[in-house]
Amino acid sequence: MNMNRDKLYAQIKQFPKVDLHRHLEGSILPETFVEIARNYGGDLPAYDVETLRPLIQVSDDPPGFHNFLSKFKVFRCFYSCREAVEEVAFRAVQEAAEDSVKYLELRYSPTHFACSGRFSERDVVDWIQGALNRAGKTFDIIVVPIVTISRDYGVALAEETVTMAANLPPGFFYGLDLAGDELTNQARPFAKIFEMIKKNGLGLTIHAGEAGGAANVREAVADFHADRIGHGIWAVQDISLLEILRERNILLEVCLTSNLQTGVVSSIKSHPIKKLLEYNVPVSLNTDDPAISGIVLTDEYIRAVEELAFTMDDLKTLNRVALDHAFYPDREALKKRLYHLWD
């Protein structure tokens, strides 16, 4: 890294940031896994950090959507006790705060952390919520939890999770995320769940138009009334869809590095984010799964500056736009609290 890049990195590291699309499941560093396994137990394929790293982090792997998803295999049913779950949640917030993230929407699947019935999902939610609250106060960062359901786990389990989440007191979840493999599992079977979420006044974001095409984004917006789209970059294939996104003010949660690693773009320079912005489609820059990608949000901003010619003013605008689309319960109060950071 040359002196100019050192200076740029330091500047952007300190730059206040908003992250609307970050998965807790993909925020756990190899070092944290090994430490938790040693302190609390838990099965890992390797207990040496550098041996474990390529199993859970993209490095020299060829780009590919299913290869990226395969990194989560080690994560499943790893957690042996309450303390392990709380520790990863606390650390995820700490690492975001150390990267100058001031507002973080952290999405997670209670089903994932329940470890196939080892714990109840309700208990998991309590543990994670407590850890997020402690970390938010400790590191002066606003943390908003989003409940994730997965196409891959099926509708019945998703209904149980969402029913549990919808009956929690205010403060636990402020939105729903549909994740999973959009190539093999469609969103349509979850339509009734989306209706339930809307009736409960929660925000809705749906992973679409990442590995799949523009039709998935159109369906999420037109049929399911999503407030935001996870990734959504292939909306760029459909000009009339871009007009709908602009008119309805639907934000696309863009994640540059993971798009490259999943192979849905061939290079950052060819990423469609610039074209989306030319059509005045709202977008934000996010990390997706920072530990799996081996990044922090600063790295995404550096790529945007160096490879897409974004300016600091562009980054300020992206953060204001992100706040405009936050699932925080009092958005105007949030803007009054944080907007000044990008004056």
C-alpha positions in Angstrom: 0.0 0.0 0.0 1.6 3.3 -1.1 1.5 6.5 1.0 -1.5 7.9 -0.9 -3.5 4.8 -0.4 -2.4 4.7 3.3 -3.8 8.2 3.6 -7.0 7.3 1.8 -7.6 4.2 3.9 -7.1 6.1 7.1 -9.5 8.8 5.9 -12.2 6.3 5.0 -11.6 4.2 8.1 -12.6 7.2 10.2 -15.4 8.2 7.9 -18.9 7.6 9.5 -20.8 4.8 7.8 -24.2 3.1 7.6 -24.5 -0.6 6.9 -28.0 -1.8 6.1 -27.1 -5.3 4.8 -24.9 -7.3 7.1 -25.5 -10.9 8.2 -24.5 -11.8 11.7 -23.9 -15.4 10.5 -21.2 -14.1 8.1 -19.6 -11.7 10.5 -17.7 -14.1 12.6 -13.9 -14.1 12.1 -11.8 -17.3 12.0 -10.0 -16.0 15.1 -13.3 -15.6 17.0 -14.4 -19.1 16.0 -11.2 -20.7 17.4 -11.4 -18.6 20.5 -15.0 -19.6 21.2 -14.3 -23.2 20.5 -11.5 -23.2 23.0 -13.5 -21.3 25.6 -17.0 -22.8 25.2 -16.6 -25.9 23.0 -17.8 -26.4 19.5 -16.8 -28.6 16.6 -14.5 -27.1 14.0 -12.8 -28.9 11.1 -9.5 -27.2 12.2 -8.5 -25.3 15.4 -5.6 -23.5 13.8 -6.7 -20.1 12.5 -4.8 -20.2 9.3 -5.9 -23.8 8.5 -9.5 -22.8 9.3 -9.5 -19.5 7.4 -9.8 -20.9 3.8 -12.7 -23.2 4.9 -14.8 -20.2 6.1 -13.4 -17.3 4.2 -13.2 -16.6 0.5 -9.5 -16.1 -0.5 -8.2 -17.7 -3.7 -11.4 -19.5 -4.4 -12.8 -19.2 -8.0 -15.8 -16.9 -8.0 -19.1 -18.7 -7.7 -22.5 -18.3 -5.9 -22.6 -21.8 -4.5 -19.0 -21.8 -3.5 -19.6 -18.6 -1.5 -22.7 -20.2 0.2 -20.6 -23.3 1.0 -18.5 -21.3 3.4 -21.5 -21.3 5.8 -21.3 -25.1 6.3 -18.8 -24.8 9.2 -21.0 -22.2 10.9 -24.0 -24.5 11.1 -24.6 -26.1 14.6 -21.3 -24.8 15.8 -22.7 -23.0 18.9 -22.5 -25.1 22.0 -24.0 -22.8 24.6 -25.6 -19.4 25.3 -22.3 -17.7 26.0 -21.0 -18.7 22.5 -24.0 -17.1 20.8 -23.8 -14.0 22.9 -20.1 -13.6 22.2 -20.4 -13.7 18.4 -23.2 -11.1 18.5 -21.3 -8.8 20.7 -18.1 -9.1 18.6 -19.9 -8.4 15.4 -21.1 -5.1 16.7 -17.7 -4.3 18.2 -16.0 -4.9 14.8 -18.5 -2.7 13.0 -18.0 0.1 15.5 -14.2 -0.1 15.2 -14.8 0.5 11.4 -16.7 3.7 12.2 -20.1 2.2 11.4 -22.6 4.5 13.3 -25.8 2.8 12.3 -25.9 -1.0 11.7 -28.8 -3.2 10.7 -27.7 -6.7 11.6 -29.8 -9.5 10.2 -29.8 -13.0 11.4 -31.7 -16.3 11.3 -32.8 -17.5 14.8 -33.1 -20.9 13.1 -29.4 -20.9 12.3 -28.4 -20.1 15.8 -30.9 -22.6 17.3 -28.7 -25.4 15.9 -31.4 -27.8 14.7 -33.3 -27.7 18.0 -30.3 -27.5 20.4 -31.8 -24.2 21.6 -35.2 -22.7 21.2 -35.4 -19.8 18.7 -37.1 -17.7 21.4 -34.1 -18.2 23.7 -31.7 -17.4 20.9 -33.4 -14.1 20.2 -33.2 -13.1 23.8 -29.5 -13.9 24.0 -28.6 -12.1 20.8 -30.8 -9.1 21.7 -29.1 -8.7 25.1 -25.7 -8.9 23.4 -26.6 -6.4 20.8 -27.9 -4.0 23.4 -24.8 -4.3 25.5 -22.5 -3.8 22.5 -24.5 -0.8 21.2 -24.1 1.0 24.5 -20.5 0.0 24.9 -19.4 1.2 21.5 -21.8 4.0 20.8 -23.4 2.5 17.7 -27.1 2.2 16.8 -27.9 -1.5 16.2 -31.2 -2.5 14.6 -31.9 -6.3 14.4 -33.6 -7.8 11.3 -35.0 -11.3 11.4 -33.9 -13.5 8.5 -35.8 -16.4 7.1 -34.3 -18.6 4.4 -35.7 -20.0 1.3 -33.6 -23.1 2.0 -35.2 -23.9 5.3 -38.8 -24.0 3.9 -42.0 -22.2 4.5 -43.2 -24.1 7.6 -40.2 -23.2 9.6 -40.2 -19.7 8.3 -43.8 -19.3 9.5 -42.9 -20.4 13.0 -40.0 -18.0 13.2 -42.0 -15.0 11.9 -44.9 -15.8 14.2 -42.6 -15.8 17.1 -40.9 -12.6 16.0 -44.2 -10.8 15.3 -45.4 -11.5 18.9 -42.3 -10.1 20.5 -42.4 -6.7 22.3 -41.1 -3.6 20.3 -37.3 -3.5 20.1 -36.5 -7.0 19.0 -37.0 -6.8 15.3 -37.7 -4.0 12.9 -37.7 -5.8 9.6 -37.8 -9.2 7.8 -35.2 -10.4 5.3 -35.7 -13.3 2.9 -32.3 -14.9 2.1 -31.1 -18.2 0.7 -30.5 -19.5 -2.8 -32.7 -17.6 -5.2 -31.6 -19.9 -8.1 -33.2 -23.0 -6.6 -35.9 -21.7 -4.2 -38.4 -19.1 -5.3 -39.8 -16.4 -3.1 -43.5 -16.9 -4.0 -44.2 -19.6 -1.4 -43.4 -17.1 1.3 -46.0 -14.5 0.1 -48.3 -15.0 3.2 -45.4 -14.4 5.5 -44.6 -11.1 3.7 -48.3 -10.1 4.2 -48.0 -10.9 7.9 -44.9 -8.8 8.2 -46.5 -5.8 6.5 -49.6 -6.0 8.7 -47.3 -5.9 11.7 -45.6 -2.7 10.4 -42.2 -4.2 9.9 -39.9 -3.4 7.0 -39.4 -6.0 4.3 -36.2 -6.6 2.4 -35.9 -9.6 -0.1 -32.7 -11.0 -1.6 -33.4 -10.8 -5.3 -31.6 -10.0 -8.5 -28.2 -11.2 -7.2 -27.6 -14.6 -8.8 -31.1 -14.4 -10.3 -32.4 -11.9 -12.8 -34.5 -8.7 -13.0 -37.8 -10.7 -12.9 -37.0 -11.7 -9.3 -36.7 -8.0 -8.3 -39.9 -7.1 -10.1 -41.7 -9.8 -8.3 -40.4 -8.7 -4.9 -41.5 -5.1 -5.6 -44.7 -5.6 -7.5 -46.1 -8.7 -5.8 -44.6 -8.6 -2.3 -44.3 -4.9 -1.8 -40.7 -5.1 -0.6 -39.3 -1.8 0.9 -35.8 -2.7 0.0 -34.0 -5.3 -2.1 -30.9 -7.2 -1.0 -28.4 -6.8 -3.9 -30.9 -6.3 -6.7 -28.2 -5.3 -9.1 -29.7 -7.2 -12.1 -32.6 -4.8 -12.1 -30.4 -3.0 -14.5 -31.4 -5.4 -17.2 -35.0 -4.0 -17.2 -35.3 -0.2 -17.8 -39.0 -0.2 -16.9 -38.1 -1.8 -13.6 -35.5 0.8 -12.9 -38.3 3.4 -13.3 -40.5 1.6 -10.8 -37.6 1.4 -8.3 -37.0 5.1 -8.7 -40.7 6.1 -8.5 -41.4 3.9 -5.5 -38.2 4.9 -3.8 -37.1 1.2 -3.4 -33.5 1.0 -2.2 -31.0 -1.6 -3.4 -28.6 -2.9 -0.8 -25.5 -3.2 -2.9 -22.5 -5.3 -1.7 -19.6 -4.9 -4.2 -17.1 -7.5 -2.9 -19.5 -10.3 -2.3 -20.9 -9.7 -5.8 -17.4 -10.2 -7.2 -16.8 -13.3 -5.0 -20.1 -14.9 -5.9 -19.3 -14.4 -9.6 -22.4 -12.4 -10.3 -20.1 -9.6 -11.7 -16.8 -10.2 -13.4 -15.0 -7.2 -12.0 -15.8 -4.2 -9.7 -15.3 -1.8 -12.7 -18.1 -3.6 -14.6 -20.4 -3.5 -11.6 -23.8 -2.0 -12.5 -24.0 0.3 -9.5 -23.0 3.3 -11.6 -25.8 2.7 -14.1 -28.3 2.3 -11.2 -27.3 5.7 -9.9 -27.6 7.2 -13.3 -31.3 6.2 -13.3 -31.6 7.7 -9.8 -32.3 4.4 -8.2 -31.6 4.6 -4.4 -28.6 2.4 -3.4 -26.5 1.9 -0.4 -23.0 0.3 0.1 -22.9 -2.6 2.5 -20.7 -5.5 3.6 -23.0 -8.6 3.3 -20.8 -11.2 5.1 -17.7 -9.3 6.1 -15.9 -12.2 7.7 -16.5 -14.6 4.8 -15.4 -11.9 2.3 -12.4 -10.9 4.4 -13.4 -7.2 4.4 -14.8 -4.4 6.5 -17.1 -1.6 5.1 -14.0 0.6 4.7 -12.8 -1.9 2.0 -16.1 -1.5 0.1 -15.7 2.3 0.1 -12.1 2.0 -1.0 -13.2 -0.1 -4.0 -15.9 2.4 -4.8 -13.3 5.2 -4.8 -10.5 3.5 -6.6 -12.3 1.3 -9.1 -15.6 3.2 -9.6 -14.4 6.8 -9.2 -16.7 7.6 -6.3 -15.9 10.9 -4.5 -16.2 11.6 -0.8 -19.3 13.6 -1.6 -20.7 10.5 -3.3 -20.1 8.5 -0.1 -21.8 11.1 2.0 -24.8 11.0 -0.3 -25.0 7.2 -0.1 -25.0 7.3 3.7 -27.8 9.9 3.8 -29.8 7.8 1.3 -29.2 4.7 3.5 -30.6 6.5 6.5 -33.6 7.6 4.5 -34.4 3.9 4.0 -33.5 2.6 7.5 -35.9 0.3 9.3 -35.3 2.3 12.5 -38.7 3.0 14.1 -38.4 6.8 14.2 -36.5 7.6 11.0 -36.8 11.4 11.4 -35.2 11.2 14.9 -32.5 9.0 13.4 -31.8 11.5 10.7 -31.6 14.4 13.2 -29.2 12.4 15.3 -26.8 11.3 12.4 -27.3 13.4 9.3 -24.8 16.0 10.5 -22.0 13.5 10.3 -21.9 14.0 6.6 -22.1 17.8 6.5 
